[in-house]
Protein backbone atom coordinates (compact mmCIF):
# COMPACT_ATOMS: atom_id res chain seq x y z
CA UNK A 1 0.00 0.00 0.00
CA UNK A 2 2.80 2.42 0.84
CA UNK A 3 4.54 1.69 -2.48
CA UNK A 4 1.33 2.36 -4.38
CA UNK A 5 0.76 5.53 -2.37
CA UNK A 6 4.27 6.86 -3.04
CA UNK A 7 3.95 6.08 -6.75
CA UNK A 8 0.63 7.92 -6.92
CA UNK A 9 1.99 10.97 -5.08
CA UNK A 10 5.02 11.02 -7.39
CA UNK A 11 2.71 10.91 -10.42
CA UNK A 12 0.58 13.73 -8.96
CA UNK A 13 3.66 15.85 -8.33
CA UNK A 14 4.92 15.23 -11.87
CA UNK A 15 1.54 16.12 -13.33
CA UNK A 16 1.33 19.27 -11.20
CA UNK A 17 4.90 20.28 -12.13
CA UNK A 18 4.09 19.95 -15.84
CA UNK A 19 0.93 22.01 -15.36
CA UNK A 20 2.84 24.75 -13.51
CA UNK A 21 5.58 24.86 -16.15
CA UNK A 22 2.95 25.70 -18.76
CA UNK A 23 1.82 28.81 -16.89
CA UNK A 24 3.32 31.97 -18.41
CA UNK A 25 5.97 34.00 -16.56
CA UNK A 26 5.80 32.16 -13.23
CA UNK A 27 6.50 28.55 -14.15
CA UNK A 28 7.15 26.00 -11.43
CA UNK A 29 8.44 27.59 -8.24
CA UNK A 30 8.38 24.49 -6.04
CA UNK A 31 12.11 23.70 -6.52
CA UNK A 32 12.93 27.23 -5.44
CA UNK A 33 10.53 26.96 -2.54
CA UNK A 34 12.17 23.73 -1.43
CA UNK A 35 15.63 25.30 -1.62
CA UNK A 36 14.75 28.39 0.43
CA UNK A 37 14.76 28.21 4.23
CA UNK A 38 11.52 28.43 6.13
CA UNK A 39 10.18 31.68 7.51
CA UNK A 40 10.58 30.53 11.11
CA UNK A 41 14.25 29.74 10.54
CA UNK A 42 14.85 33.15 8.95
CA UNK A 43 13.11 34.96 11.78
CA UNK A 44 15.09 33.05 14.36
CA UNK A 45 18.41 33.81 12.65
CA UNK A 46 17.58 37.48 12.08
CA UNK A 47 16.54 37.99 15.69
CA UNK A 48 19.78 36.42 16.92
CA UNK A 49 21.87 38.56 14.58
CA UNK A 50 20.00 41.78 15.35
CA UNK A 51 20.22 41.18 19.08
CA UNK A 52 23.98 40.67 18.89
CA UNK A 53 24.41 43.76 16.67
CA UNK A 54 22.43 45.92 19.07
CA UNK A 55 24.69 44.93 21.91
CA UNK A 56 27.96 45.51 20.07
CA UNK A 57 27.18 48.28 17.59
CA UNK A 58 26.28 51.77 18.57
CA UNK A 59 24.21 53.76 16.11
CA UNK A 60 25.96 56.95 15.06
CA UNK A 61 23.86 59.76 13.66
CA UNK A 62 24.99 61.85 10.73
CA UNK A 63 27.12 64.74 12.00
CA UNK A 64 25.55 68.17 11.94
CA UNK A 65 26.23 70.50 9.03
CA UNK A 66 28.41 72.76 11.19
CA UNK A 67 30.64 69.88 12.28
CA UNK A 68 30.91 68.48 8.75
CA UNK A 69 31.86 71.90 7.38
CA UNK A 70 34.48 72.38 10.14
CA UNK A 71 35.95 68.95 9.41
CA UNK A 72 36.07 69.72 5.69
CA UNK A 73 37.86 73.03 6.32
CA UNK A 74 40.37 71.31 8.62
CA UNK A 75 41.03 68.70 5.95
CA UNK A 76 41.54 71.36 3.30
CA UNK A 77 43.98 73.31 5.46
CA UNK A 78 45.91 70.12 6.25
CA UNK A 79 46.07 69.30 2.53
CA UNK A 80 47.48 72.77 1.77
CA UNK A 81 50.10 72.34 4.51
CA UNK A 82 51.17 69.00 3.05
CA UNK A 83 51.36 70.36 -0.49
CA UNK A 84 53.41 73.38 0.64
CA UNK A 85 55.85 71.25 2.69
CA UNK A 86 59.37 71.28 1.15
CA UNK A 87 59.88 67.50 1.49
CA UNK A 88 56.64 66.86 -0.36
CA UNK A 89 57.54 69.30 -3.11
CA UNK A 90 60.97 67.70 -3.53
CA UNK A 91 59.80 64.08 -3.78
CA UNK A 92 56.09 63.47 -3.18
CA UNK A 93 56.08 59.68 -3.38
CA UNK A 94 59.02 59.31 -0.98
CA UNK A 95 57.39 61.70 1.49
CA UNK A 96 54.14 59.70 1.44
CA UNK A 97 55.98 56.38 1.82
CA UNK A 98 57.99 57.72 4.74
CA UNK A 99 54.88 59.07 6.44
CA UNK A 100 53.09 55.73 6.05
CA UNK A 101 56.12 53.83 7.37
CA UNK A 102 56.28 56.02 10.46
CA UNK A 103 52.50 55.84 10.97
CA UNK A 104 52.56 52.02 10.80
CA UNK A 105 55.43 51.83 13.26
CA UNK A 106 53.66 54.02 15.80
CA UNK A 107 50.39 52.07 15.50
CA UNK A 108 51.98 48.60 15.49
C-alpha positions in Angstrom: 0.0 0.0 0.0 2.8 2.4 0.8 4.5 1.7 -2.5 1.3 2.4 -4.4 0.8 5.5 -2.4 4.3 6.9 -3.0 4.0 6.1 -6.8 0.6 7.9 -6.9 2.0 11.0 -5.1 5.0 11.0 -7.4 2.7 10.9 -10.4 0.6 13.7 -9.0 3.7 15.9 -8.3 4.9 15.2 -11.9 1.5 16.1 -13.3 1.3 19.3 -11.2 4.9 20.3 -12.1 4.1 19.9 -15.8 0.9 22.0 -15.4 2.8 24.7 -13.5 5.6 24.9 -16.2 3.0 25.7 -18.8 1.8 28.8 -16.9 3.3 32.0 -18.4 6.0 34.0 -16.6 5.8 32.2 -13.2 6.5 28.5 -14.1 7.1 26.0 -11.4 8.4 27.6 -8.2 8.4 24.5 -6.0 12.1 23.7 -6.5 12.9 27.2 -5.4 10.5 27.0 -2.5 12.2 23.7 -1.4 15.6 25.3 -1.6 14.8 28.4 0.4 14.8 28.2 4.2 11.5 28.4 6.1 10.2 31.7 7.5 10.6 30.5 11.1 14.2 29.7 10.5 14.9 33.1 9.0 13.1 35.0 11.8 15.1 33.0 14.4 18.4 33.8 12.7 17.6 37.5 12.1 16.5 38.0 15.7 19.8 36.4 16.9 21.9 38.6 14.6 20.0 41.8 15.3 20.2 41.2 19.1 24.0 40.7 18.9 24.4 43.8 16.7 22.4 45.9 19.1 24.7 44.9 21.9 28.0 45.5 20.1 27.2 48.3 17.6 26.3 51.8 18.6 24.2 53.8 16.1 26.0 56.9 15.1 23.9 59.8 13.7 25.0 61.8 10.7 27.1 64.7 12.0 25.5 68.2 11.9 26.2 70.5 9.0 28.4 72.8 11.2 30.6 69.9 12.3 30.9 68.5 8.7 31.9 71.9 7.4 34.5 72.4 10.1 36.0 68.9 9.4 36.1 69.7 5.7 37.9 73.0 6.3 40.4 71.3 8.6 41.0 68.7 5.9 41.5 71.4 3.3 44.0 73.3 5.5 45.9 70.1 6.2 46.1 69.3 2.5 47.5 72.8 1.8 50.1 72.3 4.5 51.2 69.0 3.0 51.4 70.4 -0.5 53.4 73.4 0.6 55.9 71.3 2.7 59.4 71.3 1.1 59.9 67.5 1.5 56.6 66.9 -0.4 57.5 69.3 -3.1 61.0 67.7 -3.5 59.8 64.1 -3.8 56.1 63.5 -3.2 56.1 59.7 -3.4 59.0 59.3 -1.0 57.4 61.7 1.5 54.1 59.7 1.4 56.0 56.4 1.8 58.0 57.7 4.7 54.9 59.1 6.4 53.1 55.7 6.0 56.1 53.8 7.4 56.3 56.0 10.5 52.5 55.8 11.0 52.6 52.0 10.8 55.4 51.8 13.3 53.7 54.0 15.8 50.4 52.1 15.5 52.0 48.6 15.5 
